[in-house]
Amino acid sequence: MKKRILYFMSVLLVMLCIGCGETTIEMGEEVRDPFEEGNLYYTVYDTKEYTSLEEASIPVEKMIMPYNTYGIKQMWGEYTQISDYVGEDKMVKTPHHLMVLDIHIRNQDAIGMLRKNEFMINNICLYGEKTKTVYYPAYFTKAGEVDKEQVFHYELEQGQEEDIQLGYFVLEEDLEKVVGKINETKFKIYQ
């Protein structure tokens, strides 16, 4: 129960940070996670758009239900399960595309909130400036490896680095104007 409360608190924190005292960086610049004790850094170094899970080489079983906050009132409550986003043919359903971010994580000397080397990756979201929609991850390469219930948790020892991917279902109309957000720092998706 405590883990669920922590998860929802972190989601709420990200939502509250949208639009508040933020800085903007270019893709490829390193960002320190301010919520961890010590120094944990993320670098988004590439993005790709896909119209099918096959094209992205992602098995449908690895998809996670995103809790997107749609700015378009007509869409509220419309997307409640993965099959609302992906068809049986593994094609991403219109009006969404799958956007995958390649991210490098570097743990210089950070200590996790729950356990020493355990961290959460769900603080990286996308924001559609056109529709005012907040997009949360629907895919994480290491989902469930540390905790089956807390799929966005991962382990990374101090002094280690690794590359991961996060995937998001983004509305077509937001593709050209979507920005990334790591806590209070915005990063440009397109150069």
VMD Tcl script that draws the C-alpha trace (Angstrom):
set ca {
  {0.00 0.00 0.00}
  {2.85 2.40 0.87}
  {4.38 1.81 -2.58}
  {1.12 2.72 -4.32}
  {0.83 5.88 -2.28}
  {4.43 6.81 -3.20}
  {3.68 6.15 -6.88}
  {0.56 8.33 -6.91}
  {2.35 11.05 -4.94}
  {5.12 11.14 -7.56}
  {2.55 11.30 -10.39}
  {0.75 14.14 -8.61}
  {4.06 15.93 -8.06}
  {4.88 15.77 -11.78}
  {1.39 17.08 -12.64}
  {1.77 19.97 -10.22}
  {5.17 20.86 -11.65}
  {3.84 21.31 -15.19}
  {4.24 25.00 -15.88}
  {5.92 26.03 -12.63}
  {9.40 27.64 -12.40}
  {11.03 25.36 -14.93}
  {14.07 25.50 -17.14}
  {14.33 24.24 -20.72}
  {17.27 22.28 -22.09}
  {18.19 20.75 -25.45}
  {17.91 17.03 -26.09}
  {21.20 15.37 -25.16}
  {21.84 17.54 -22.10}
  {22.14 15.84 -18.73}
  {19.52 16.55 -16.02}
  {19.98 15.83 -12.31}
  {17.03 14.22 -10.52}
  {16.34 16.65 -7.64}
  {14.20 14.17 -5.70}
  {17.01 11.71 -5.01}
  {19.64 12.07 -2.31}
  {22.95 12.39 -4.14}
  {23.47 12.70 -7.88}
  {21.37 10.73 -10.35}
  {21.36 12.00 -13.94}
  {19.15 11.41 -16.99}
  {20.02 12.23 -20.60}
  {17.39 11.83 -23.33}
  {19.49 11.30 -26.44}
  {17.02 10.10 -29.08}
  {13.31 9.79 -29.87}
  {11.45 7.68 -32.39}
  {7.80 7.51 -33.45}
  {6.06 4.24 -34.30}
  {2.64 3.21 -35.54}
  {2.96 -0.42 -34.40}
  {4.49 -2.36 -31.51}
  {6.10 -4.74 -34.01}
  {7.87 -1.85 -35.72}
  {9.16 -0.75 -32.28}
  {10.11 -4.36 -31.34}
  {8.00 -4.17 -28.18}
  {5.90 -7.17 -27.10}
  {2.35 -6.18 -26.14}
  {2.84 -7.94 -22.77}
  {5.49 -5.34 -21.87}
  {3.04 -2.44 -22.27}
  {1.83 -0.65 -19.13}
  {-1.44 1.23 -18.83}
  {-0.52 4.93 -18.96}
  {-2.48 7.34 -16.82}
  {-2.47 10.17 -19.35}
  {-4.20 13.37 -18.29}
  {-6.00 14.55 -21.41}
  {-6.56 18.27 -21.81}
  {-9.39 17.52 -24.26}
  {-12.49 16.96 -22.15}
  {-14.13 14.68 -24.75}
  {-11.32 12.14 -24.19}
  {-11.66 11.81 -20.42}
  {-12.35 8.19 -19.46}
  {-12.04 6.98 -23.05}
  {-8.72 5.17 -22.57}
  {-8.82 2.70 -19.69}
  {-6.83 -0.32 -20.94}
  {-3.99 -1.13 -23.34}
  {-6.44 -2.47 -25.94}
  {-7.84 1.09 -26.21}
  {-4.41 2.11 -27.56}
  {-3.26 -1.03 -29.43}
  {-5.28 -3.32 -31.70}
  {-5.03 -7.11 -31.92}
  {-2.81 -6.58 -34.97}
  {-0.38 -4.70 -32.67}
  {-1.00 -1.44 -34.55}
  {-1.28 1.69 -32.43}
  {-4.85 2.95 -32.76}
  {-5.62 6.38 -34.16}
  {-5.39 9.14 -32.88}
  {-2.20 8.02 -31.05}
  {1.37 7.22 -32.05}
  {3.94 5.43 -29.91}
  {6.85 7.73 -29.06}
  {9.93 5.99 -27.62}
  {12.66 7.90 -25.80}
  {16.22 6.54 -25.53}
  {17.55 7.60 -22.13}
  {20.97 7.29 -20.52}
  {20.96 7.06 -16.70}
  {24.06 7.77 -14.64}
  {24.16 7.16 -10.90}
  {27.12 9.09 -9.58}
  {26.39 8.63 -5.87}
  {22.59 8.67 -5.43}
  {20.69 6.77 -2.77}
  {17.12 5.64 -3.51}
  {14.12 6.70 -1.43}
  {13.00 3.16 -0.57}
  {16.21 1.15 -0.92}
  {19.81 2.19 -1.50}
  {20.04 1.49 -5.25}
  {16.33 1.53 -6.18}
  {14.86 4.45 -8.11}
  {11.64 5.37 -9.99}
  {11.59 6.35 -13.66}
  {7.95 7.49 -13.90}
  {8.95 11.12 -13.23}
  {9.74 11.53 -16.93}
  {6.60 12.59 -18.79}
  {5.69 14.29 -22.05}
  {3.49 17.34 -22.40}
  {1.40 18.13 -25.47}
  {1.40 21.90 -25.80}
  {-1.44 21.88 -28.33}
  {-3.92 19.70 -26.38}
  {-2.58 20.42 -22.87}
  {-2.23 16.67 -22.31}
  {0.27 15.08 -19.90}
  {1.56 11.73 -21.21}
  {2.89 9.13 -18.79}
  {5.02 6.10 -19.71}
  {3.30 3.08 -21.26}
  {6.53 1.15 -21.73}
  {9.75 0.75 -19.75}
  {12.48 -1.65 -20.83}
  {13.10 -2.79 -17.24}
  {9.43 -2.89 -16.17}
  {8.80 -5.21 -13.25}
  {12.40 -6.43 -12.93}
  {12.79 -5.00 -9.41}
  {9.17 -5.06 -8.23}
  {6.25 -6.64 -10.13}
  {3.79 -4.19 -8.54}
  {5.93 -1.07 -8.98}
  {6.84 -1.51 -12.63}
  {8.66 1.84 -12.92}
  {11.24 0.96 -10.26}
  {14.76 0.05 -11.35}
  {18.09 -0.64 -9.68}
  {21.35 1.12 -10.48}
  {24.39 0.94 -8.21}
  {26.44 4.02 -7.42}
  {29.03 4.62 -10.14}
  {27.03 2.67 -12.75}
  {25.36 3.85 -15.96}
  {22.85 2.28 -18.33}
  {20.59 2.98 -21.29}
  {16.85 2.38 -21.12}
  {13.76 3.20 -23.17}
  {10.45 4.74 -22.18}
  {7.44 4.68 -24.51}
  {4.38 6.94 -24.58}
  {1.08 6.99 -26.47}
  {0.95 10.54 -27.87}
  {-1.92 12.12 -29.77}
  {-1.09 12.79 -33.44}
  {-1.90 16.49 -33.10}
  {0.71 16.81 -30.32}
  {3.58 15.11 -32.16}
  {5.06 18.33 -33.52}
  {4.65 20.30 -30.28}
  {5.35 17.72 -27.58}
  {8.00 18.53 -24.97}
  {9.58 16.27 -22.39}
  {9.61 16.92 -18.69}
  {11.95 15.51 -16.06}
  {10.63 16.90 -12.79}
  {10.84 20.70 -13.23}
  {13.11 20.65 -16.31}
  {11.64 20.68 -19.82}
  {13.62 19.19 -22.69}
  {13.04 19.68 -26.38}
  {12.01 16.55 -28.27}
  {12.78 17.97 -31.70}
  {15.84 20.04 -32.54}
}
mol new
graphics top color blue
foreach p $ca { graphics top sphere $p radius 0.5 }
foreach p [lrange $ca 0 end-1] q [lrange $ca 1 end] { graphics top cylinder $p $q radius 0.2 }
display resetview
